[in-house]
Amino acid sequence: MSQLQENKMGVMPVKRLVLSMSLPMMISMLVQALYNVVDSYFVAKVSENALAAVGLAFPFQNLMIAVSVGTGVGVNALLSRSLGAKDYETANRTAENGVFLAVISTLIFSAVGVLLAEPFFLAQNSDPDIVGKGVAYLRICAGFSFGLFLEIMFERLLQSTGRTFYTMITQGVGAIINIIMDPVLIFGVGPFPEMGVAGAAAATVLGQIVAAVLALIFNITRNHEIQPRLKGFRPQGHIVGRIYSVGIPTIVLNSISSVMTFGMNLILGAISTSTAVAVFNVYFKLQSFVFMPVFGLNNGMVPIVSYNFGARKRKRLTEAVWFSAALAVGIMMVGLAVIQLFAAPILGLFEASQDMLDIGVPALRIISLCFAFAGFNIVCSSTFQALGNGVLSMIMSIVRQLVVLLPAAYLLSLTGRVTAVWWAFPIAEVASLALCLFFLRHTFRNVILPLGDEKEA
């Protein structure tokens, strides 16, 4: 493909473009959501303590994902914007520096995860069985995290040029390997040893490594719009700075959920048994069925918005945002209805005891009320990132999870009733919506309107 030829993100009808970019990623992320649920399904068969251990590992795992995704978002936004402005030199240097940052992140998290896994679990729980299972799980996930960091970076390079079909393949293959190997390694099938919770971690990293290799192959053989060079590579401070101008707010934004989850584990542990922590873990896995398609939609929307922002095509940019918002709200409302109607049967999939049902059914029904507002908030947050205003997304997340959710959860926990704590989630989502609308109005007036559609055909 000639670099002078207009990329499809600047010419294809917007609704068809959003769907063509997003559907492959929505499908692949649904497969990943299925993996999340299947993973917990098999871990729950080991024991409730095993399920709690995996839940306690979530803050660290989420921090790794936050750094990898945040760096990828920065690369995606700068690369897509450079392609929209026909600045191919910057696009290529962005890809090179993005891969370098993924390698550095791997080295840091591998060392920290392996060395500090035990203190991390002891800070949250004193049960030796839970701590032992958690440490074994986390050391494998962190020690082999190169699969996670490289997979996400290579997939972001594909997304930046609109080749989302290939990311569907890489994510789907990785998740399927994970799903297949979970029971094999957890329970020891055939020649494989019975590894318990550690087997779930091994299945996870195996799927990530295979997906990373596939994504690398697709970039080399199919992604011809960017041509990064390894020979003579040197990190470039100004490129790294531009990546992280968007990436750091995104990293902070996603890392906040690690802080929130860690805090919630402490709050729940103070007023309830490990069952409440297990319920909280199950909720996070279940909600991925609803949130993952919306995140896939966002991943398709972000390069479209960034590209048309770089090309100064205001009409296409705004149409992409509003169409994506409408789809996101629709997806979330379907998810809300399903959880409200089928909370008990869903929990039954995870070997739920009567105690777990008593805590879990109201938890799922109350927390899922936030779905009514979350879809719109997520699309707006991603729009701010795509336009280079990632700080606004970061502020929204800080207010929602640290300023409102955790303090509200703590105050509600003083009642001594674990059911009351769950109301902190919808309360925080409403606060986030109010802030989102304020930021959206500011962004439209000061960033989008001045574009003026000078290049619109």
Secondary structure, DSSP 8 states (H G I E B T S, - for coil): --TTS--GGGTS-HHHHHHHHHHHHHHHHHHHHHHHHHHHHHHHHH-HHHHHHHHHHHHHHHHHHHHHHHHHHHHHHHHHHHHHTT-HHHHHHHHHHHHHHHHHHHHHHHHHHHHHHHHHHHTT---HHHHHHHHHHHHHHHHTTHHHHHHHHHHHHHHHTT-HHHHHHHHHHHHHHHHHHHHHHHHT-TTS---THHHHHHHHHHHHHHHHHHHHHHHHHH-TT-----TT----HHHHHHHHHHHHHHHHHHHHHHHHHHHHHHHHHHHS-HHHHHHHHHHHHHHHHHHHHHHHHHHHHHHHHHHHHHTT-HHHHHHHHHHHHHHHHHHHHHHHHHHHHHHHHHHHTTT--HHHHHHHHHHHHHHGGGHHHHHHHHHHHHHHHHTT-HHHHHHHHHIIIIIIIHHHHHHHHTTS-HHHHTTHHHHHHHHHHHHHHHHHHHHIIIIIGGGTTTT--
